[in-house]
Amino acid sequence: MSESTRDRIVSALTSEISPLRDEGVALAIDYLLDRTIAELVDLEKMNDIVVRALTKENVARIVTRHVRPGFERFTAEVQASEETVGGFVPDPGRIRAIVDKSRLPRAEWARGIVDPGLMRRLFAPVWANLLLSFAKRLPIPGMGAAASGAAAAATGAARGMGGIAERLSRTVQGHAEKIADAGRSVMGGLGAEVEKRMQAAAREFSDGAATLFREALHDRLKSREGRELVAQITAQVIDHVMVTKLADIHEDTRSVPVPDILDVAGEIVAHSAPRAFVQKIVGGEIRSFLMLEGGRNLRELMGELGVLDAARAEAIDQASRVARGLFASAAFGDWVGRLLDA
């Protein structure tokens, strides 16, 4: 090719307005759009490249650079927003219908996940405190003293080093029997007035029972023994889950109408996408990504991930196969002829 021909071609392709260049670009793009995904991407080789990129260091870097800041930005937007969950659901009736069709999962895989003895040891003092609190409120002579004695005995048992739950259980049971016996003998002689006061005491106790339970549970979990029991229970749960087959957990999906959920998920996404809140979140994340990565080229990014050489070689190989068809087309030959005549 003569120098003048080369210069003429370069000028035709680089001028500010170049219909011939635009035609060539459109020709290439249209050719690519008509190709199948399998022609453009070797999925097996691409899978190898992606897996190679998923190293501990790469994932940690992505989490630090993008995921964690993105979550923090999302949290700030949510806290400042007045959006409701229902605002993202086009038809709440569909959700209710799915819930009505769903069954509670049997969770067979969770059978035996925690030693019942640990749970009894953890909650026995909580229930004892709740029972004793109610007993103290009963309008029966001797109830307060009996309950206080039971509480003191329970406290002393809790301070012991061994058999805590067993001694506490026996203590509470014994005093509870005394309370019941006293109640039966007194109620036999005091009649309707005491019964009315008993009902009033029960109502008063029920109003604050939830608070009393929370406080007792909070104190139990803060105690040294409570923390040790929770640690043992947590370890048992984790160990059990680690040896559970995925198929056993997935079995619980049979109780949920998954096709209905997938259908309504599409409706929710389509309904939510135009909302200003969603667009603000998405736009903000795109801008944040470009601020961090927009100044870097693909060579640098792939090099950081450790897949540059493999990705480059695969891209060249695949693009060459695709380009061969483009170059062999009559339209491309016609375009080259007009380019040479430009």
C-alpha angles and dihedrals in degrees: 000000000000120000091245091054091049092049091048092052093046090049092050091051098043104041116116091247113035118159089180092056091046090050091052093049091048090049092054094045094048090049091052092047090056093054123097120244089246089058093051100041132036096215095196094054091042089053090054091051093049093048090049089054094053096085123146091251094049094048092046090051092049091048092049095043101039119001100052096043089045091053091049091051091048091049091053092050093048094049091051094046131092092205118135128209090243090058090070094049116082095196117021088186089070090057092050090049091052091049091049091052093047124093126207108265113251090222091203088167089066094059109126092006091139131032105247089215090064091051091050091050091049098049102031095088090045094055090041091056091048093050093046092048089056093045091055090058096055111113093228125116112253095018095109092050093046091048092047090051091051091048092050092048091048091050091050091049091049089057092056121104101227138032091014097156094044095051092044091051093050092047094050092044093052094049091043089057090051090050091050093048092049091048093052094049095045096042089054090065107031101056132188099349094061090043089055091050090048090054091048090051090050092051092048091049094047090054091060100028094100091053092046091049092050092049093047091047091047091052091046093051091048093052120097094244091045092054091048092051092048089051091052092047092048091050091050092051093049093046091049094049092047092060095041117110116242088228090060092053092044089055087076090069087074088076092057125070094236096176090055091049092051091049094051091044089063091050092049093050093048091047094046101043096078094048115113092232093056094043091050091052094047094044091048092052092049091050091047091051092049091048090056102035106015094095094053126086127227092254090060094044094048091044090055089052091049096238102098098111095044094044093046093050092048092047092051093047094047095042091050091055092048093044091053090067092047093050091049094055121106091230092058092047090051091049092050090050092054090045090055090049093049 
